[in-house]
Amino acid sequence: MLYDVIIIGGGPAGVAAGIYASRQRLRAILITKSFGGQMARKAVAIENYPGFEEISGLDLIKKFEKHLRKFTIQRSNKGQIKIELGSVLKIKKAGKVFSVLTGKKKEFKSKTVLIASGADPRPLEVPGEKKFIGKGVSYCTACDAPLYAGKDVAVVGGGNSGFEAALFLASWARKLYILEYSPKIRAEESIQEKAKKTGKIKVITSAVLKKVEGTNFVESAIYQDNIMKKMISLKVGGIFVEIGSQPATSFVKGLVDFSERDEIVIDHKTMQTKTPGLFAAGDVSDIIFKQIVVAAGEGTKALLAISNYLQKNG
Protein backbone atom coordinates (compact mmCIF):
# COMPACT_ATOMS: atom_id res chain seq x y z
CA MET A 1 0.00 0.00 0.00
CA LEU A 2 1.21 3.50 -0.82
CA TYR A 3 0.33 5.90 2.00
CA ASP A 4 -0.17 9.61 1.54
CA VAL A 5 1.91 10.28 4.65
CA ILE A 6 3.97 8.39 7.18
CA ILE A 7 4.21 10.16 10.54
CA ILE A 8 7.20 9.22 12.70
CA GLY A 9 6.74 9.93 16.41
CA GLY A 10 4.03 9.71 19.07
CA GLY A 11 4.65 12.93 20.95
CA PRO A 12 2.55 16.12 20.75
CA ALA A 13 3.63 16.95 17.18
CA GLY A 14 3.07 13.44 15.85
CA VAL A 15 -0.29 12.92 17.56
CA ALA A 16 -1.61 16.31 16.41
CA ALA A 17 -0.48 15.52 12.87
CA GLY A 18 -2.16 12.11 13.04
CA ILE A 19 -5.48 13.62 14.08
CA TYR A 20 -5.32 16.16 11.27
CA ALA A 21 -4.26 13.52 8.74
CA SER A 22 -7.49 11.70 9.48
CA ARG A 23 -9.52 14.90 9.30
CA GLN A 24 -7.92 15.66 5.93
CA ARG A 25 -8.92 12.13 4.86
CA LEU A 26 -5.38 11.08 4.01
CA ARG A 27 -4.10 7.52 3.96
CA ALA A 28 -1.79 7.74 6.94
CA ILE A 29 0.26 5.61 9.28
CA LEU A 30 1.92 6.75 12.50
CA ILE A 31 5.03 4.86 13.64
CA THR A 32 6.22 5.28 17.22
CA LYS A 33 8.01 3.29 19.92
CA SER A 34 5.59 4.69 22.51
CA PHE A 35 3.29 7.64 23.05
CA GLY A 36 4.12 10.88 24.79
CA GLY A 37 7.69 11.60 23.83
CA GLN A 38 9.42 13.77 26.41
CA MET A 39 6.16 14.24 28.34
CA ALA A 40 6.61 10.71 29.68
CA ARG A 41 9.76 11.83 31.48
CA LYS A 42 8.30 15.05 32.87
CA ALA A 43 8.25 14.84 36.65
CA VAL A 44 6.25 17.94 37.56
CA ALA A 45 2.66 18.72 36.69
CA ILE A 46 1.98 20.50 33.40
CA GLU A 47 0.27 23.82 34.05
CA ASN A 48 0.56 25.58 30.68
CA TYR A 49 -1.42 23.38 28.31
CA PRO A 50 -4.75 25.03 27.36
CA GLY A 51 -7.79 23.32 28.82
CA PHE A 52 -5.91 21.83 31.78
CA GLU A 53 -5.08 23.96 34.79
CA GLU A 54 -2.86 21.14 35.99
CA ILE A 55 -2.23 17.67 34.57
CA SER A 56 0.58 15.16 34.83
CA GLY A 57 2.59 14.28 31.76
CA LEU A 58 1.41 10.67 31.92
CA ASP A 59 -2.26 11.68 32.12
CA LEU A 60 -1.91 14.05 29.18
CA ILE A 61 -0.25 11.27 27.18
CA LYS A 62 -3.23 8.99 27.85
CA LYS A 63 -5.60 11.68 26.59
CA PHE A 64 -3.46 12.24 23.47
CA GLU A 65 -3.39 8.53 22.66
CA LYS A 66 -7.11 8.04 23.31
CA HIS A 67 -7.93 10.98 21.02
CA LEU A 68 -5.72 9.64 18.24
CA ARG A 69 -7.02 6.08 18.49
CA LYS A 70 -10.53 7.40 17.89
CA PHE A 71 -9.42 7.88 14.29
CA THR A 72 -8.19 4.30 13.86
CA ILE A 73 -11.72 2.86 13.83
CA GLN A 74 -13.42 4.86 11.10
CA ARG A 75 -15.14 2.73 8.50
CA SER A 76 -13.65 4.12 5.29
CA ASN A 77 -10.03 3.48 4.29
CA LYS A 78 -9.49 7.16 3.68
CA GLY A 79 -9.43 9.12 6.91
CA GLN A 80 -8.48 6.09 9.00
CA ILE A 81 -5.01 6.30 10.50
CA LYS A 82 -3.02 3.17 11.23
CA ILE A 83 -0.73 2.97 14.28
CA GLU A 84 2.44 0.89 14.09
CA LEU A 85 4.39 0.42 17.33
CA GLY A 86 8.12 0.19 16.75
CA SER A 87 11.27 2.11 15.95
CA VAL A 88 12.39 3.54 12.61
CA LEU A 89 15.78 2.47 11.31
CA LYS A 90 16.00 4.20 7.94
CA ILE A 91 14.22 6.49 5.50
CA LYS A 92 14.99 6.17 1.79
CA LYS A 93 13.64 7.91 -1.27
CA ALA A 94 13.42 6.51 -4.80
CA GLY A 95 11.88 8.86 -7.31
CA LYS A 96 8.84 10.34 -5.61
CA VAL A 97 8.28 7.47 -3.18
CA PHE A 98 9.64 7.23 0.36
CA SER A 99 10.41 3.92 2.06
CA VAL A 100 10.51 3.70 5.85
CA LEU A 101 12.18 0.65 7.38
CA THR A 102 11.32 -0.26 10.98
CA GLY A 103 13.14 -2.22 13.66
CA LYS A 104 10.68 -5.08 13.10
CA LYS A 105 11.98 -5.29 9.50
CA LYS A 106 8.75 -3.94 8.08
CA GLU A 107 8.81 -1.51 5.18
CA PHE A 108 6.18 1.15 4.53
CA LYS A 109 5.94 3.33 1.44
CA SER A 110 4.43 6.79 1.10
CA LYS A 111 4.27 9.98 -0.93
CA THR A 112 5.39 12.10 2.03
CA VAL A 113 6.98 11.65 5.45
CA LEU A 114 6.63 13.79 8.57
CA ILE A 115 9.45 13.40 11.10
CA ALA A 116 8.11 14.21 14.57
CA SER A 117 10.44 11.95 16.53
CA GLY A 118 11.22 14.54 19.19
CA ALA A 119 14.36 14.33 21.28
CA ASP A 120 16.02 11.74 23.49
CA PRO A 121 17.74 12.40 26.82
CA ARG A 122 21.33 13.54 26.36
CA PRO A 123 23.66 10.97 27.94
CA LEU A 124 26.56 11.83 30.21
CA GLU A 125 28.99 9.69 28.19
CA VAL A 126 31.10 8.81 31.21
CA PRO A 127 32.51 5.43 32.29
CA GLY A 128 29.93 3.27 34.05
CA GLU A 129 26.89 5.11 32.71
CA LYS A 130 25.75 2.48 30.20
CA LYS A 131 26.57 -0.39 32.54
CA PHE A 132 24.20 0.91 35.20
CA ILE A 133 21.26 2.04 33.08
CA GLY A 134 18.26 0.54 34.86
CA LYS A 135 20.51 -0.30 37.80
CA GLY A 136 20.77 3.15 39.32
CA VAL A 137 21.20 5.38 36.28
CA SER A 138 17.92 6.85 35.03
CA TYR A 139 16.74 9.44 32.52
CA CYS A 140 13.09 9.38 33.63
CA THR A 141 12.26 10.80 37.05
CA ALA A 142 8.52 10.33 36.59
CA CYS A 143 9.05 6.64 35.81
CA ASP A 144 11.65 5.64 38.37
CA ALA A 145 11.44 7.95 41.40
CA PRO A 146 9.54 5.47 43.65
CA LEU A 147 12.36 2.94 43.22
CA TYR A 148 14.67 5.19 45.23
CA ALA A 149 12.65 5.46 48.43
CA GLY A 150 14.95 6.02 51.40
CA LYS A 151 18.08 6.28 49.25
CA ASP A 152 20.58 9.06 48.66
CA VAL A 153 20.36 10.22 45.06
CA ALA A 154 22.28 12.53 42.73
CA VAL A 155 20.69 14.61 39.98
CA VAL A 156 23.10 15.74 37.27
CA GLY A 157 22.10 19.14 35.88
CA GLY A 158 21.31 22.37 37.69
CA GLY A 159 18.81 23.87 35.29
CA ASN A 160 15.03 23.94 35.73
CA SER A 161 14.72 20.28 34.71
CA GLY A 162 17.31 19.19 37.25
CA PHE A 163 15.64 21.07 40.09
CA GLU A 164 12.19 19.85 39.06
CA ALA A 165 13.50 16.28 39.08
CA ALA A 166 15.01 16.77 42.54
CA LEU A 167 11.77 18.25 43.88
CA PHE A 168 9.83 15.27 42.57
CA LEU A 169 12.37 12.82 43.99
CA ALA A 170 12.20 14.53 47.39
CA SER A 171 8.96 12.66 48.10
CA TRP A 172 10.91 9.38 48.12
CA ALA A 173 14.66 9.90 48.45
CA ARG A 174 16.37 10.45 51.81
CA LYS A 175 18.95 12.96 50.57
CA LEU A 176 19.45 14.62 47.18
CA TYR A 177 22.48 16.19 45.55
CA ILE A 178 22.23 18.39 42.47
CA LEU A 179 25.51 18.42 40.54
CA GLU A 180 25.91 21.54 38.39
CA TYR A 181 28.99 21.90 36.18
CA SER A 182 29.00 25.71 36.13
CA PRO A 183 29.81 28.01 39.10
CA LYS A 184 26.29 29.47 39.01
CA ILE A 185 22.94 27.75 39.34
CA ARG A 186 20.89 28.06 36.16
CA ALA A 187 17.44 27.27 37.55
CA GLU A 188 14.82 29.94 38.16
CA GLU A 189 14.83 31.55 41.61
CA SER A 190 11.33 30.29 42.44
CA ILE A 191 12.36 26.68 41.83
CA GLN A 192 15.52 27.14 43.89
CA GLU A 193 13.41 28.41 46.80
CA LYS A 194 11.18 25.35 46.65
CA ALA A 195 14.27 23.14 46.75
CA LYS A 196 15.60 24.92 49.83
CA LYS A 197 12.32 24.43 51.67
CA THR A 198 12.51 20.64 51.35
CA GLY A 199 15.57 20.50 53.59
CA LYS A 200 16.70 17.49 51.58
CA ILE A 201 18.41 19.01 48.56
CA LYS A 202 22.05 20.07 48.47
CA VAL A 203 23.38 21.88 45.39
CA ILE A 204 27.02 21.34 44.43
CA THR A 205 28.31 23.77 41.80
CA SER A 206 31.46 23.51 39.67
CA ALA A 207 30.95 19.74 39.80
CA VAL A 208 31.55 17.63 36.69
CA LEU A 209 30.52 13.98 36.87
CA LYS A 210 33.38 11.82 35.63
CA LYS A 211 32.46 8.25 36.51
CA VAL A 212 29.68 6.02 37.84
CA GLU A 213 30.78 3.20 40.14
CA GLY A 214 29.16 0.20 41.75
CA THR A 215 29.01 -3.59 41.81
CA ASN A 216 25.54 -4.75 40.79
CA PHE A 217 23.92 -1.35 41.25
CA VAL A 218 25.12 2.25 41.46
CA GLU A 219 27.04 2.92 44.66
CA SER A 220 28.83 6.20 43.99
CA ALA A 221 29.13 9.16 41.65
CA ILE A 222 32.68 10.36 41.07
CA TYR A 223 32.84 14.04 40.21
CA GLN A 224 35.56 16.62 39.70
CA ASP A 225 35.43 19.71 41.88
CA ASN A 226 36.61 22.40 39.47
CA ILE A 227 37.35 24.84 42.31
CA MET A 228 39.35 22.51 44.54
CA LYS A 229 40.76 20.73 41.48
CA LYS A 230 40.22 17.28 42.92
CA MET A 231 38.06 14.18 42.44
CA ILE A 232 35.32 13.48 45.00
CA SER A 233 33.31 10.30 45.55
CA LEU A 234 29.66 10.84 46.42
CA LYS A 235 27.93 7.81 47.93
CA VAL A 236 24.53 7.50 46.23
CA GLY A 237 22.18 4.72 45.22
CA GLY A 238 20.89 6.44 42.11
CA ILE A 239 21.82 9.00 39.49
CA PHE A 240 19.21 10.90 37.48
CA VAL A 241 20.49 12.59 34.32
CA GLU A 242 18.95 15.98 33.48
CA ILE A 243 21.42 17.64 31.10
CA GLY A 244 19.09 18.32 28.20
CA SER A 245 18.11 16.35 25.14
CA GLN A 246 19.29 15.58 21.63
CA PRO A 247 17.09 15.31 18.53
CA ALA A 248 16.22 11.75 17.47
CA THR A 249 17.49 11.83 13.89
CA SER A 250 19.80 8.85 13.35
CA PHE A 251 17.49 7.34 10.71
CA VAL A 252 17.42 10.34 8.37
CA LYS A 253 21.07 11.09 7.65
CA GLY A 254 21.72 12.28 4.11
CA LEU A 255 18.19 13.51 3.43
CA VAL A 256 18.20 16.63 5.60
CA ASP A 257 20.46 19.42 6.80
CA PHE A 258 21.21 19.80 10.50
CA SER A 259 21.60 22.85 12.72
CA GLU A 260 24.48 23.34 15.15
CA ARG A 261 22.34 21.58 17.75
CA ASP A 262 21.70 18.61 15.43
CA GLU A 263 18.09 19.67 14.80
CA ILE A 264 16.54 19.14 11.37
CA VAL A 265 16.58 22.38 9.40
CA ILE A 266 13.19 23.21 7.88
CA ASP A 267 11.55 25.98 5.91
CA HIS A 268 9.38 27.43 8.67
CA LYS A 269 6.65 28.44 6.22
CA THR A 270 6.26 25.05 4.54
CA MET A 271 7.71 22.81 7.31
CA GLN A 272 9.66 21.05 4.56
CA THR A 273 13.28 19.89 4.69
CA LYS A 274 15.71 20.14 1.78
CA THR A 275 14.20 16.92 0.37
CA PRO A 276 10.84 17.50 -1.38
CA GLY A 277 8.06 15.63 0.41
CA LEU A 278 10.03 15.22 3.62
CA PHE A 279 8.74 17.37 6.50
CA ALA A 280 9.67 17.80 10.17
CA ALA A 281 7.87 19.24 13.20
CA GLY A 282 8.27 19.63 16.94
CA ASP A 283 11.44 19.40 19.00
CA VAL A 284 13.28 17.44 16.31
CA SER A 285 13.19 20.52 14.08
CA ASP A 286 15.06 23.81 14.44
CA ILE A 287 12.14 25.72 15.94
CA ILE A 288 13.24 28.07 18.73
CA PHE A 289 10.64 27.30 21.38
CA LYS A 290 10.51 23.75 22.76
CA GLN A 291 7.13 23.49 24.47
CA ILE A 292 4.36 20.87 24.41
CA VAL A 293 1.76 23.28 23.08
CA VAL A 294 4.17 24.60 20.44
CA ALA A 295 5.00 21.07 19.27
CA ALA A 296 1.30 20.23 18.91
CA GLY A 297 0.76 23.38 16.87
CA GLU A 298 3.79 22.65 14.69
CA GLY A 299 2.52 19.13 14.03
CA THR A 300 -0.82 20.53 12.91
CA LYS A 301 0.88 23.13 10.74
CA ALA A 302 3.09 20.48 9.12
CA LEU A 303 0.18 18.18 8.32
CA LEU A 304 -1.78 20.99 6.69
CA ALA A 305 1.35 21.84 4.66
CA ILE A 306 1.59 18.18 3.63
CA SER A 307 -2.05 18.23 2.53
CA ASN A 308 -1.31 21.26 0.34
CA TYR A 309 1.81 19.55 -1.02
CA LEU A 310 -0.18 16.44 -1.98
CA GLN A 311 -2.84 18.51 -3.72
CA LYS A 312 -0.17 20.15 -5.87
CA ASN A 313 2.03 17.11 -6.47
CA GLY A 314 -0.44 14.24 -6.43
Secondary structure, DSSP 8 states (H G I E B T S, - for coil): -EEEEEEE--SHHHHHHHHHHHHTT--EEEEESSSSGGGGG--S-B--BTTBSSB-HHHHHHHHHHHHHGGGS-SSSTT-EEEEES-EEEEEEETTEEEEEETTS-EEEEEEEEE---EEE-----TTTTTTBTTTEES-HHHHGGGGTT-EEEEE--SHHHHHHHHHHTTT-SEEEEE-SSSS--S-HHHHHHHHHHS-EEEE-SEEEEEEEESSSEEEEEEEETTTTEEEEEE-SEEEE-S-EEE--GGGTTTS-B-TTS-B---TTT-B-SSTTEEE-GGGB--S---HHHHHHHHHHHHHHHHHHHHHH-
